[in-house]
Amino acid sequence: MRAKKKELDVDFIGGVEPLTKEEGKRISEAIKKLKVKQSSPRKQTRKLTTKKRVTV
């Protein structure tokens, strides 16, 4: 059987004080990286082929 996860009743994670400039900059960079990663085009997994017409 699986262990049940405990649900935490919290309003916030971290300290009460506001973010420092360095922390804010790190978060911004991480979000930018995620957006770039998500917006990048996917690689094709299989080749596209065209059907050749057979003339008689």
Secondary structure, DSSP 4 states (H G I P E B T S, - for coil): -PPPPPPP--S-SS-SSPPPHHHHHHHHHHHHHHHHHHHSPPPPSS----PPPPP-
